Amino acid sequence: MSKITIKETQNSSILKFVFDDFITKNESFEFKNIDEAKNSPLAQQLFYLPFVKTVYISGNFIAIEKFSIVEWNDVKDAVAEQIEAFVTNGGIIITPQENKTKKQPITVYGESTPNPSALKFVVSRMLTKNAVEFKNIDETAASPLAKELFKFSYVKEVFMDENYISVTKYEINNWEEITLELRSFIKQYIENGGIVLDESLLVAHAEQEKTKTQNFDNLDVTSQQIINILEEYVKPAVQADGGNIAFESYDETDKTVKVILQGACSGCPSSTFTLKSGIENMLKSMLNDEAIKVEAVNA
């Protein structure tokens, strides 16, 4: 096995020891002590080091959180050598679990979006009928996959719709550095039977959609026309770019249409241009009203 690469994290107490290849399938592990680490002989060995507080194993790396009794500069090389020696000598990182779900081969490819901070990972099967957006790990109760993606330090937001997952990253990493890691992780996670979305936990979302339908009948005619135009002409193009657009409100007094941008469209540098030159002009033309303005409530 090639030499392990040592990488710092945003937390000075945690250091990552990165392998050239994935060491887990679609799972992540966190061990707080030697008793919790029964299915990881490597983690058990690491806990014999007095400064090891927590061991994380995920994807292609092992991350270790230390107590403050030592500085990483004094021990990191020795830890890397110990991990290398353990693996080279045939040591088991994670004990294989029984009754694994049968592998379901899929393809996943990355597709650029108009937002340079967002990339769309297209999967060769349907994932969901509902567009779902996750702004942080606390919102991921309905999606174990989204929860795992947020464990990558560079993942800022996750958006899912139909057969793709749109990931928005922080600026600290370039896509060239992380695309392969994300693509491989998503592919392995789904192939090994990982849950993408728990539909039973999306009941609230379904109720919201039902309420929207009921509310539609109570809206003024112009608002109904705007919603129909957005659904038929705008949403398909926006979804193709890894995002989503939702009608928020229409003010008859100042002719302002407010929309919500999601996925790759949220925070996209070109979204203002799209709203003004694309959607706004389309609504002006189709509704024959030059006074209409379009604004994103989360731009």
Summary of the structure (lengths in Angstrom):
residues: 299
radius of gyration: 23.4
end to end distance: 46.9
largest distance: 74.5
contacts: 905
relative contact order: 0.11
helix: 35%
strand: 26%
